[in-house]
Amino acid sequence: MRPLPSASGASDGSMGWSVRFVQMPFLRGTDGAVPISGSCLLQIDLTSVDSNNAGDGPGLPMRLTPDGGASAVVEVLVYSSSGTVTQSFVGTRSSTPEVTVGTSIDNRAITVAITH
């Protein structure tokens, strides 16, 4: 696993973010591990973002799985907001992915690019 220093930021205090590799993914406020596939696990936390419609039902994440084996990502789980934090977990195909984080203050967006 390539070291990714815990990266975080905020744009004018309105939206904050944190991106980091984790050994065991835990959903905020719980002590149970998040069941996600992948060789390497990336956790993305967004603050001050409303995603109450993100899940596939109460307490269930929205699950995204890329088509085919060419993607660097095996699956992504996006959980609805808990308080002011929205969490996403990304399972990667490689144990040494390269992660690049970009932000756009104009669009209030964060972009996470993962390659292997």
C-alpha positions in Angstrom: 0.0 0.0 0.0 1.5 3.3 -0.9 1.4 5.8 2.0 -1.2 8.5 1.5 -0.8 11.0 4.2 -4.1 11.7 5.7 -5.3 14.5 3.5 -8.0 17.0 4.5 -9.2 20.4 3.6 -12.0 22.8 3.6 -13.2 25.6 1.2 -14.2 28.7 3.1 -15.5 26.6 6.0 -18.5 25.4 4.1 -17.4 21.8 3.2 -14.6 19.8 4.8 -13.1 16.5 3.7 -10.7 13.9 4.7 -9.2 11.0 2.6 -7.1 8.3 4.0 -6.2 4.6 3.7 -7.6 2.5 6.5 -6.9 -1.1 7.6 -10.4 -1.7 9.0 -13.3 0.5 7.8 -15.7 1.6 10.6 -18.9 3.5 10.0 -19.0 6.6 12.2 -20.7 6.0 15.5 -20.5 2.2 15.3 -18.1 -0.5 16.3 -18.8 -2.9 13.4 -16.6 -3.1 10.4 -18.0 -2.1 7.0 -18.2 -5.1 4.7 -16.3 -4.0 1.5 -14.3 -5.9 -1.0 -10.8 -4.9 -2.1 -7.1 -5.2 -1.5 -6.7 -1.7 -0.2 -9.4 0.4 1.5 -9.8 4.2 1.2 -12.1 6.1 3.5 -13.6 9.5 2.4 -15.4 11.7 4.9 -17.2 14.8 3.9 -18.5 17.3 6.4 -21.4 19.7 5.9 -22.8 17.7 3.0 -26.4 16.5 2.9 -26.6 13.0 1.5 -29.7 11.7 3.3 -30.8 10.1 0.0 -27.6 8.3 -0.7 -28.4 4.9 0.7 -30.5 2.1 -0.7 -32.7 2.1 2.4 -32.5 3.0 6.1 -29.0 2.2 7.3 -28.0 0.7 4.0 -25.3 2.2 1.7 -25.5 3.0 -1.9 -23.3 0.4 -3.6 -21.4 1.2 -6.8 -19.5 -1.5 -8.7 -17.6 -0.7 -11.9 -18.2 -3.0 -14.9 -15.5 -5.5 -15.7 -12.0 -6.0 -14.2 -10.2 -3.1 -15.8 -11.2 -0.5 -13.2 -8.8 0.2 -10.3 -11.9 0.2 -8.0 -13.7 -3.0 -6.9 -16.6 -1.3 -5.2 -17.7 1.9 -3.4 -20.1 2.2 -0.5 -21.7 5.6 0.2 -23.5 6.0 3.5 -26.1 8.7 4.2 -25.2 11.6 6.5 -24.7 10.8 10.1 -24.9 14.2 11.9 -22.8 16.4 9.5 -20.6 13.6 8.1 -21.1 11.6 5.0 -18.8 8.6 4.6 -17.7 6.6 1.6 -15.5 3.6 1.5 -13.6 2.5 -1.7 -12.1 -1.0 -2.1 -9.4 -1.1 -4.7 -8.2 -3.9 -7.0 -4.5 -3.3 -6.3 -2.8 -3.2 -2.9 -0.7 -0.2 -4.1 -3.1 2.2 -5.7 -2.2 5.7 -6.6 -4.7 8.3 -5.2 -5.0 11.9 -6.3 -7.4 14.3 -4.6 -8.5 17.5 -6.3 -10.9 20.2 -5.1 -13.0 22.9 -6.8 -14.2 25.8 -4.7 -16.4 27.1 -7.5 -18.3 23.8 -7.8 -18.0 22.8 -4.1 -16.6 19.5 -5.4 -13.9 17.0 -4.4 -12.5 14.6 -7.0 -10.7 11.4 -6.0 -8.9 9.7 -8.8 -7.6 6.1 -8.2 -5.2 4.3 -10.6 -3.3 1.0 -10.3 
